[in-house]
Amino acid sequence: MEKRDCEALRLHRILTHVLLILLAIGLTSTSAFHRGTSDRITRGRTKTTEDFDHIFKDLKNLSYPPDDFYKVVQNRIPQSVPHPCETTLDKPQWRSPIPPKSAHKLRPGDIDVIAAMGDSLTSANSAREESGIGVVIQDRGVSFSGGGLGTWREITTLPNIIKIFNPNLIGFARDRGDFLSENAQLNVAVPAALDDDIMNQVKLFIYKMKSDRRIDFNNHWKLLTIFIGHNDICSYHCLDREKHSPRNHALNLQEGLDYLYKHVPRIFVNIMSILDPTIATRGPFTNECLVYLRLFCACLFRTQDFDKNKVSISRVVRHYQALEKELTLSGRYDGREDFAVVIQPFMIFLNGPTNIGEPESPSLLNLMSESEFFWSRDCFHFNQRGLASASIHLWNNMVEPVGNKSMTFEGDYAEYKCPSKRNPYFFTAKNTATFYREGHQ
């Protein structure tokens, strides 16, 4: 690695670590941010160490604001409107009379404990903030895979959907806070996390479960969603292609899954296909976005040829996604009846072109043209509206057969897919085979 590359990597790590320290000590409302610092960022004049010193001095004065239900973005569902899966004519029994022994016979109401691992996309940074600097706010309660603030009507998340079928669900994040806070519960995602942080999150997940008196570790069914690798691709792959390669991404996932397989009974694991971060640059974006993208996705600016950098990242994303799928279908985790790992691929819909000049798909262009898109003001993280849509698509993938899962991303009115009497269980590779062979799970 060249000396300038080492310096760039070192500077990025310093900035990332400073942000993490600030996140850990607790932050306040973004309205407390000084006007001079805000102007410095939005005008793109953070070019010297002194500029960053001023920013971080102001950040130290921030703390988490009180929650405000009315700062959400999604359209609310009236109390008079039931959840779509509650009104289907072919609806099954939601919870088994006796807890199942097999992960291949798991109904939505059988889930007792829910958890999430990943990076700032899973800790829901900036999800309901009105300023780009709100990226420091970890809004875990609205996280699509690990948040349980409110109900599905005003905050649609996977835990809030599962709560329809089991109101006694445990483990979802309750509100804002860092990964060690009481509010975080079993949403153990860490902003700026890399692939090689997976094992630490796995061990923290297990530690928290064993420390929680509400959780019957041996008998409760756990649902865990893992969504990680974005920081490896965005900030480090262009500087160390071996350490942050697709193969090492898969090996880190494998190490974490191996540990779960050995130590955690009764668990269903979602591996979410990684998000192509270039999506943040392929729709309308502002100069303010560019400032944040330089911090959060430095590899987009690795050379002066921005278009070349974008397609290069998109190619790497495809390799990451392919190896994620390969790992889940490898048969490595088929030896335990109470363990299942399934790829949920809907994010692939947001993949970018892999060649310069290659057009976007028409359906994706239509999505990106919406007046209210899915990004927070930093243009790198989902806002709460985007997280709500991701929640529905993740749920839909879970009730679709392996190998025939939808790969789409729609707005507030994404349609729910529901279990049926013939197919009442979350789909795995094993019960998918039964479904195709016998017509039911």
Secondary structure, DSSP 8 states (H G I E B T S, - for coil): --HHHHHHHHHHHHHHHHHHHHHHH----GGGS-HHHHHHHHTT---SHHHHHHHHHHHTT-------GGG--S----TTS--GGGS-TT---SS-SS--S-GGG--GGGEEEEEEEESTTTTTBTTT-SSGGGGG-B-GGG-TTTB-SS-TTTS--HHHHHHHH-TT-B--B-SS--TTSTTTTTB---TT--GGGHHHHHHHHHHHHHH-TT--TTTSEEEEEEE--HHIIIIITTT-TTTTSHHHHHHHHHHHHHHHHHH-SSEEEEEE----GGGGGSS---HHHHHHHHHH-GGGGSSS-HHHHHHHHHHHHHHHHHHHHHHHTSSTTTT-TTEEEEEE-GGGGG---SSTT----HHHHHHHTSSS-SB-TTSSSB-HHHHHHHHHHHHHHHTS-TT--------TT-------SSS-S---HHHHHHHHHHS--
